[in-house]
Amino acid sequence: MAIPAAEIALVEGRPILVTCNTAFRRAGLNEVGVLPMLIAALTLRVEELAGAQRESIEFPIAFGDVIDRRYFQATLARSAQDGPHNFVLMLVDQTAQHHTERSLRREMTTDSLTGLPNRQGFGDLIETVMAAGQAHAVLVVDLNRFGRLNACMGSLVADELLITVARRLKGALRSRDSIGRIGGNEFGVLMMIDSGGDEAHILAERIERALAAPFRLTDFEVNVEGSIGIAFGADQDGDAEELIRHAQFAVKQTKSAGRTQVYHPQAFTRARAQFAMETALRHAIEREELHLAYQPICDLTTGRVVSFEALARWRDADGREHFPSDFIPVAEESGLIVPLGRWAIDQALAQLTEWDRRAGGHCGIRMSVNVSAIQLQRDVIPDVIGQTLGRTGLSGDRLMLELTESAIVGDPDRVTGIMEALKTLGTTIAMDDFGTGYSSMAYLQRLPIDVLKIDRSFVSGMLADRDKIAIVRAVLGLAQALGMKTTAEGIETVELGQTLAALGCTYGQGYVYARPLDPDAAWAMIAAQA
């Protein structure tokens, strides 16, 4: 036979070699150091066939130490001539094939740049620990500013940084912990938990200290910080990939909170709910399930309604009301704020046109619409406004656009150009929620802002709080000095409105005048003061 073969006899419950062919001897399987290991590996299989009704069995077999271990596919059959306790063994050598597969597997599970396990290899390490039932945690380290460094200094410097970071991280670990590169600028750490969760936080602090010193690269010296998220294996029943995703989710929370965060299932559930809301909101926009409510803004001197603020409202197909505080942030994060904002501008101006038609001309009312900071960044607002004004036939002075402080001061140079284009259309610009952000006096002086809206947090309860009164006085004085008008939000009593009027506030908005109204109720207010 061309393959190694031998006759094996079962004598007193132990297999022994009776004879073998040339290929068996050429493979060195009958040598003193090899044959005992082969016989030991065969013992259970020979006993199995001896006690079975089958004529043959096939099975993989391996023997030898780690370095010289050999792998075969074995066939053991009953000998037709020599009795029930004699067997023929045939072996197909698969050692080379096994080593090739192991090398390929190593390449598939190893990061070529750092030599660390890649995401798949890191997942395999976690699966092994999970199978052993050991307490463990996964830490994900995300390098901040890496994308900027890569763009500015090139991929070679970025690769050098990754290699250096890998070395530092490895040096911060204990001998029983493992590390892998699971993404472009993400590293995963698998740590064994001995006593409690505090160990993970201690390791996170050690990693932060390891990254604190500047990195000296070929031609640069840079500081790189890492955001760290922690997920404990005992907190979930899923697989390794799910545990890694949980730690990555915690990293996103770390970037928002500014300190290391631990994954909590409740937070993940809320995030899933937000994605579900995003899908529902997209469908709601497409199916025109949203509507606008209109809250009056009154002249504090005369008490007349001078404008309405258009506010988005969403009642889904099941009749559930969704609060703007819930769905507007989802719209901003997902980019849906652009179609939502366009829809709001179009609907609000169409409604104003309808009120003019009912009044038989100019109804004496302006419309106020909120513009999100994200919408300002991603959309061409002047073009949108210009097209809508042209379509409705309204003049620009009938529209007031409310921008938050973050939208205005986030990119003042770009926003200045946008605001000047809007002013060319004749629109009024209001800074919404003034006082809650970080406005610079220089920005206020140079930007074409017409109205400052004083946030309700300063107006509500103002009469019983001297500090709030002082703040409101200061805002009113600032607006007057800059030639701006003011609107106070959150007026809930007549006395509060009168006090604000006496202090010089121009407009007022709040429940004392009306809650947000449907179009017919808003028209009734307009008609009543005609």
Order of alpha helices (4+ residues) and beta strands (2+ residues): beta-beta-alpha-alpha-beta-beta-beta-alpha-alpha-beta-alpha-alpha-beta-beta-alpha-beta-beta-beta-alpha-beta-alpha-beta-beta-beta-alpha-alpha-beta-alpha-alpha-beta-alpha-alpha-beta-alpha-beta-alpha-alpha-beta-alpha-beta-alpha
